[in-house]
Amino acid sequence: MKSISGLFYLALLFVLAISSINAQESDESRRLKAESADRHIRFISPAEFSVHINKGLWIILYGANWCKYTQKLTPKWLGLQTRIRAENLSKDINIAKVECTKDMDFCTSQGIDGFPTIYVYENGQKYEEYLGNHEVNEMFTFVQEQVARSKSEEVVEEVVTVYVEEVVYENEIEENKPRKSNKNDYEQQNQQQNSQQQQQNPGSKQLPKKRSQNNNNNDPKNPKNPPRQNRPNQQQQAQRKAPKQQRPPKNQQGNQKRTKQAPKYVPPKNAPPKYTPPKNYNRQPPYPPKQPNIVAKATKKVFGLVESLITLAVVLILIYIVIRFKAIKSHSSYSKSKIPLYRDLTQEEKFMLHYS
């Protein structure tokens, strides 16, 4: 039993040693990958930050080279930078990284309390923090959303400016349009003046003349006096003589004029909120996630399974070798000390062995 327990502890120590070696190799490889990616990533210093970030859309990574999570994200950040340039989005959004190991005071002033942290800036103002997974596809989807949102806001501002300019231009054209006065305007003006004078002097109003009671006037056969029914009424004569009322020009209509108005801004369905989300804000991707490469995932799983099987086989072989060696050693020592071989016996011992 003691030998079995000793072999178990030996195998356990062997497995722990192998796992520690693999962990050291993975840490070293992660650090080397991060350093090689940093050579191609665009960095921005605090002095450049205050100058360049005040214009346009920026996505900034705050990281530290000693942080293992930053080391994992750095190669993926390089992949995001490469994809933005490949998709011709570098003119719409800028991407950079800030090394907080050198400029810790600046990172603290920006509200950074952990690494890595990703912020989106628009025209110098902090807009949103990225809280999604650190994968190239998901980060690129987030970048596309920010670019689409920024473009939609710019289009709305341009539409409002164009409508205002059109209204001002129409008013100027209407005011500067050449005009001519006609006789009707002159007669209308005279009538307005007469009506004003009559209102001011009501006593001077002339009474209508009385009709003459001569019978000749009522004679329908008199050609000078046509029948009363055929005579036009005074109100009808006044209506005929009165000029037709013209519509006032457009510049005198006041509030009746309809001007073009800018369309009401309706944010897109997948627009992010315009406030800094809290730390526990679980942002759901607006677009359906892309299907992962099943072949690549299956290959990784198969290689991991094969590696674990090889490690287990090596451990079992070593355990078997140790157990076999101990058994052979104990058997040989026992046979030499207690049970001699038949060839080593004397003639008397052989005779006694046969006839006993």
C-alpha positions as semicolon CSV with decimal commas, in nm:
position;residue;x (nm);y (nm);z (nm)
1;M;0,000;0,000;0,000
2;K;0,284;0,236;0,080
3;S;0,435;0,178;-0,261
4;I;0,100;0,251;-0,432
5;S;0,047;0,575;-0,238
6;G;0,402;0,682;-0,317
7;L;0,344;0,617;-0,686
8;F;0,019;0,819;-0,675
9;Y;0,192;1,120;-0,521
10;L;0,474;1,089;-0,772
11;A;0,227;1,093;-1,063
12;L;0,045;1,392;-0,912
13;L;0,370;1,586;-0,881
14;F;0,454;1,499;-1,240
15;V;0,117;1,630;-1,367
16;L;0,151;1,951;-1,165
17;A;0,499;2,008;-1,304
18;I;0,374;1,966;-1,661
19;S;0,081;2,206;-1,604
20;S;0,308;2,470;-1,447
21;I;0,545;2,448;-1,743
22;N;0,253;2,492;-1,985
23;A;0,123;2,790;-1,785
24;Q;0,464;2,956;-1,789
25;E;0,488;2,900;-2,163
26;S;0,138;3,047;-2,219
27;D;0,215;3,359;-2,009
28;E;0,538;3,413;-2,195
29;S;0,376;3,362;-2,536
30;R;0,091;3,601;-2,443
31;R;0,339;3,870;-2,340
32;L;0,541;3,828;-2,660
33;K;0,227;3,846;-2,877
34;A;0,119;4,166;-2,702
35;E;0,461;4,326;-2,750
36;S;0,469;4,236;-3,120
37;A;0,116;4,377;-3,169
38;D;0,206;4,704;-2,990
39;R;0,466;4,774;-3,259
40;H;0,189;4,815;-3,519
41;I;-0,084;4,976;-3,303
42;R;-0,137;5,352;-3,311
43;F;-0,066;5,509;-2,971
44;I;-0,182;5,855;-2,860
45;S;-0,017;6,066;-2,589
46;P;-0,198;6,310;-2,356
47;A;-0,068;6,608;-2,558
48;E;-0,196;6,462;-2,885
49;F;-0,520;6,359;-2,714
50;S;-0,621;6,718;-2,635
51;V;-0,542;6,830;-2,993
52;H;-0,677;6,554;-3,218
53;I;-0,971;6,409;-3,028
54;N;-1,175;6,733;-3,035
55;K;-1,283;6,660;-3,392
56;G;-1,455;6,350;-3,523
57;L;-1,530;6,007;-3,380
58;W;-1,266;5,817;-3,179
59;I;-1,248;5,479;-3,009
60;I;-0,973;5,459;-2,747
61;L;-0,829;5,160;-2,558
62;Y;-0,684;5,231;-2,214
63;G;-0,450;4,949;-2,115
64;A;-0,138;4,856;-1,921
65;N;0,136;4,627;-2,048
66;W;0,160;4,440;-1,715
67;C;-0,211;4,344;-1,717
68;K;-0,278;3,994;-1,851
69;Y;-0,623;4,096;-1,978
70;T;-0,471;4,385;-2,172
71;Q;-0,212;4,144;-2,313
72;K;-0,493;3,918;-2,435
73;L;-0,684;4,209;-2,592
74;T;-0,387;4,379;-2,762
75;P;-0,357;4,137;-3,061
76;K;-0,735;4,156;-3,112
77;W;-0,715;4,537;-3,099
78;L;-0,459;4,522;-3,379
79;G;-0,701;4,299;-3,572
80;L;-0,979;4,556;-3,521
81;Q;-0,751;4,836;-3,644
82;T;-0,660;4,635;-3,953
83;R;-1,024;4,555;-4,029
84;I;-1,132;4,920;-3,994
85;R;-0,869;5,019;-4,249
86;A;-0,965;4,732;-4,479
87;E;-1,336;4,830;-4,471
88;N;-1,251;5,200;-4,547
89;L;-1,392;5,319;-4,214
90;S;-1,075;5,501;-4,107
91;K;-1,213;5,826;-4,255
92;D;-1,524;5,798;-4,033
93;I;-1,370;5,678;-3,706
94;N;-1,020;5,690;-3,555
95;I;-0,874;5,413;-3,341
96;A;-0,587;5,445;-3,092
97;K;-0,447;5,313;-2,765
98;V;-0,327;5,486;-2,449
99;E;-0,052;5,319;-2,242
100;C;-0,152;5,393;-1,883
101;T;0,171;5,254;-1,738
102;K;0,349;5,571;-1,858
103;D;0,057;5,817;-1,819
104;M;-0,130;5,693;-1,512
105;D;-0,233;6,046;-1,404
106;F;-0,394;6,113;-1,741
107;C;-0,585;5,782;-1,731
108;T;-0,708;5,860;-1,380
109;S;-0,833;6,201;-1,498
110;Q;-1,034;6,022;-1,770
111;G;-1,210;5,809;-1,508
112;I;-1,024;5,484;-1,576
113;D;-1,047;5,247;-1,278
114;G;-0,951;4,918;-1,442
115;F;-0,775;4,770;-1,742
116;P;-0,857;4,730;-2,020
117;T;-1,124;5,001;-2,075
118;I;-1,265;5,109;-2,413
119;Y;-1,433;5,449;-2,458
120;V;-1,596;5,619;-2,760
121;Y;-1,540;5,996;-2,797
122;E;-1,733;6,229;-3,027
123;N;-1,600;6,582;-3,086
124;G;-1,396;6,569;-2,766
125;Q;-1,684;6,445;-2,546
126;K;-1,697;6,099;-2,389
127;Y;-1,998;5,927;-2,546
128;E;-2,014;5,559;-2,448
129;E;-1,812;5,277;-2,295
130;Y;-1,783;4,946;-2,476
131;L;-1,890;4,664;-2,243
132;G;-1,918;4,377;-2,490
133;N;-1,696;4,076;-2,550
134;H;-1,336;4,129;-2,653
135;E;-1,373;3,965;-2,992
136;V;-1,285;4,128;-3,323
137;N;-1,625;4,063;-3,485
138;E;-1,827;4,204;-3,195
139;M;-1,602;4,509;-3,157
140;F;-1,624;4,577;-3,531
141;T;-2,006;4,555;-3,516
142;F;-1,999;4,812;-3,236
143;V;-1,778;5,040;-3,450
144;Q;-2,022;5,011;-3,744
145;E;-2,311;5,112;-3,516
146;Q;-2,126;5,420;-3,392
147;V;-2,039;5,528;-3,747
148;A;-2,401;5,482;-3,864
149;R;-2,533;5,681;-3,567
150;S;-2,289;5,967;-3,627
151;K;-2,379;5,984;-3,997
152;S;-2,754;5,989;-3,926
153;E;-2,714;6,284;-3,687
154;E;-2,507;6,474;-3,944
155;V;-2,774;6,415;-4,212
156;V;-3,048;6,555;-3,985
157;E;-2,844;6,871;-3,917
158;E;-2,784;6,922;-4,291
159;V;-3,156;6,879;-4,370
160;V;-3,255;7,143;-4,113
161;T;-2,999;7,387;-4,253
162;V;-3,118;7,332;-4,611
163;Y;-3,486;7,388;-4,522
164;V;-3,410;7,709;-4,336
165;E;-3,206;7,840;-4,629
166;E;-3,489;7,755;-4,873
167;V;-3,746;7,948;-4,667
168;V;-3,521;8,253;-4,640
169;Y;-3,449;8,242;-5,013
170;E;-3,820;8,221;-5,102
171;N;-3,899;8,521;-4,881
172;E;-3,622;8,725;-5,040
173;I;-3,745;8,637;-5,390
174;E;-4,101;8,733;-5,300
175;E;-3,991;9,068;-5,155
176;N;-3,765;9,155;-5,447
177;K;-4,017;9,050;-5,711
178;P;-4,106;9,342;-5,952
179;R;-4,464;9,468;-5,916
180;K;-4,699;9,709;-6,102
181;S;-5,005;9,892;-5,977
182;N;-5,324;9,895;-6,191
183;K;-5,642;10,103;-6,205
184;N;-5,829;9,875;-5,973
185;D;-5,575;9,941;-5,699
186;Y;-5,621;10,317;-5,751
187;E;-6,003;10,294;-5,734
188;Q;-5,983;10,072;-5,429
189;Q;-5,757;10,324;-5,258
190;N;-6,002;10,610;-5,338
191;Q;-6,293;10,413;-5,199
192;Q;-6,102;10,346;-4,879
193;Q;-6,026;10,717;-4,842
194;N;-6,394;10,812;-4,901
195;S;-6,513;10,558;-4,647
196;Q;-6,265;10,697;-4,393
197;Q;-6,387;11,053;-4,453
198;Q;-6,751;10,950;-4,414
199;Q;-6,671;10,779;-4,086
200;Q;-6,495;11,092;-3,961
201;N;-6,782;11,330;-4,078
202;P;-7,111;11,143;-4,044
203;G;-7,316;11,472;-4,081
204;S;-7,185;11,537;-4,427
205;K;-7,333;11,216;-4,558
206;Q;-7,560;11,293;-4,856
207;L;-7,911;11,158;-4,851
208;P;-8,048;10,991;-5,163
209;K;-8,275;11,202;-5,382
210;K;-8,649;11,151;-5,366
211;R;-8,819;11,008;-5,663
212;S;-9,040;11,240;-5,865
213;Q;-9,410;11,171;-5,840
214;N;-9,464;11,248;-6,207
215;N;-9,687;11,001;-6,381
216;N;-9,473;11,015;-6,690
217;N;-9,194;10,854;-6,502
218;N;-9,413;10,557;-6,427
219;D;-9,531;10,523;-6,786
220;P;-9,391;10,200;-6,921
221;K;-9,448;10,315;-7,282
222;N;-9,212;10,609;-7,238
223;P;-8,880;10,510;-7,401
224;K;-8,688;10,738;-7,168
225;N;-8,835;10,559;-6,870
226;P;-8,810;10,185;-6,918
227;P;-9,010;9,959;-6,692
228;R;-8,902;9,946;-6,332
229;Q;-8,841;9,575;-6,347
230;N;-8,583;9,618;-6,623
231;R;-8,397;9,894;-6,445
232;P;-8,081;9,769;-6,270
233;N;-8,075;9,800;-5,895
234;Q;-7,839;10,051;-5,733
235;Q;-7,673;9,774;-5,533
236;Q;-7,614;9,577;-5,852
237;Q;-7,464;9,885;-6,019
238;A;-7,237;9,941;-5,720
239;Q;-7,127;9,579;-5,731
240;R;-7,050;9,608;-6,102
241;K;-6,852;9,926;-6,058
242;A;-6,669;9,799;-5,750
243;P;-6,335;9,639;-5,839
244;K;-6,277;9,278;-5,759
245;Q;-6,089;9,219;-5,440
246;Q;-5,746;9,088;-5,510
247;R;-5,560;8,848;-5,285
248;P;-5,287;9,020;-5,089
249;P;-4,934;8,932;-5,190
250;K;-4,754;8,651;-5,020
251;N;-4,532;8,880;-4,814
252;Q;-4,847;9,043;-4,659
253;Q;-5,022;8,721;-4,564
254;G;-4,833;8,696;-4,238
255;N;-4,884;8,375;-4,050
256;Q;-5,094;8,222;-4,328
257;K;-4,784;8,131;-4,526
258;R;-4,677;7,772;-4,492
259;T;-4,307;7,715;-4,467
260;K;-4,121;7,390;-4,505
261;Q;-4,023;7,230;-4,180
262;A;-3,748;6,985;-4,114
263;P;-3,862;6,627;-4,064
264;K;-3,877;6,511;-3,708
265;Y;-3,563;6,322;-3,612
266;V;-3,642;5,960;-3,542
267;P;-3,342;5,774;-3,402
268;P;-3,268;5,434;-3,555
269;K;-3,395;5,126;-3,381
270;N;-3,047;5,009;-3,285
271;A;-2,913;5,348;-3,174
272;P;-2,718;5,330;-2,847
273;P;-2,829;5,542;-2,550
274;K;-2,692;5,896;-2,523
275;Y;-2,570;5,854;-2,170
276;T;-2,284;5,669;-2,016
277;P;-2,420;5,323;-1,933
278;P;-2,357;5,182;-1,584
279;K;-2,100;4,916;-1,515
280;N;-2,357;4,636;-1,505
281;Y;-2,513;4,739;-1,838
282;N;-2,548;4,427;-2,050
283;R;-2,547;4,553;-2,404
284;Q;-2,722;4,320;-2,645
285;P;-2,590;4,313;-3,000
286;P;-2,847;4,466;-3,239
287;Y;-2,752;4,243;-3,523
288;P;-2,771;3,863;-3,506
289;P;-2,430;3,729;-3,410
290;K;-2,231;3,577;-3,687
291;Q;-2,217;3,200;-3,687
292;P;-1,876;3,082;-3,565
293;N;-1,660;2,865;-3,780
294;I;-1,770;2,515;-3,680
295;V;-1,469;2,349;-3,844
296;A;-1,223;2,566;-3,652
297;K;-1,402;2,501;-3,322
298;A;-1,414;2,127;-3,385
299;T;-1,046;2,125;-3,478
300;K;-0,954;2,305;-3,157
301;K;-1,157;2,060;-2,950
302;V;-1,001;1,758;-3,124
303;F;-0,648;1,889;-3,074
304;G;-0,719;1,962;-2,708
305;L;-0,860;1,612;-2,658
306;V;-0,561;1,451;-2,831
307;E;-0,320;1,655;-2,620
308;S;-0,494;1,551;-2,297
309;L;-0,496;1,184;-2,406
310;I;-0,125;1,195;-2,488
311;T;-0,049;1,349;-2,149
312;L;-0,257;1,084;-1,971
313;A;-0,089;0,804;-2,167
314;V;0,257;0,934;-2,079
315;V;0,164;0,951;-1,711
316;L;0,022;0,596;-1,713
317;I;0,330;0,461;-1,891
318;L;0,556;0,621;-1,635
319;I;0,348;0,482;-1,350
320;Y;0,356;0,134;-1,508
321;I;0,733;0,150;-1,554
322;V;0,787;0,251;-1,193
323;I;0,556;-0,022;-1,061
324;R;0,716;-0,287;-1,282
325;F;1,064;-0,184;-1,182
326;K;0,977;-0,203;-0,813
327;A;0,812;-0,545;-0,857
328;I;1,109;-0,688;-1,044
329;K;1,348;-0,551;-0,787
330;S;1,153;-0,690;-0,492
331;H;1,114;-1,034;-0,660
332;S;1,484;-1,061;-0,737
333;S;1,586;-0,968;-0,383
334;Y;1,331;-1,212;-0,235
335;S;1,445;-1,501;-0,457
336;K;1,810;-1,450;-0,372
337;S;1,752;-1,426;0,001
338;K;1,481;-1,692;0,067
339;I;1,422;-1,920;-0,235
340;P;1,745;-2,037;-0,409
341;L;1,740;-2,151;-0,766
342;Y;1,725;-2,525;-0,854
343;R;2,057;-2,513;-1,030
344;D;2,226;-2,381;-0,718
345;L;2,116;-2,680;-0,505
346;T;2,354;-2,961;-0,415
347;Q;2,296;-3,329;-0,499
348;E;2,176;-3,403;-0,151
349;E;1,934;-3,111;-0,155
350;K;1,802;-3,219;-0,495
351;F;1,759;-3,580;-0,365
352;M;1,578;-3,458;-0,056
353;L;1,361;-3,231;-0,272
354;H;1,257;-3,521;-0,496
355;Y;1,188;-3,782;-0,225
356;S;1,052;-3,563;0,050
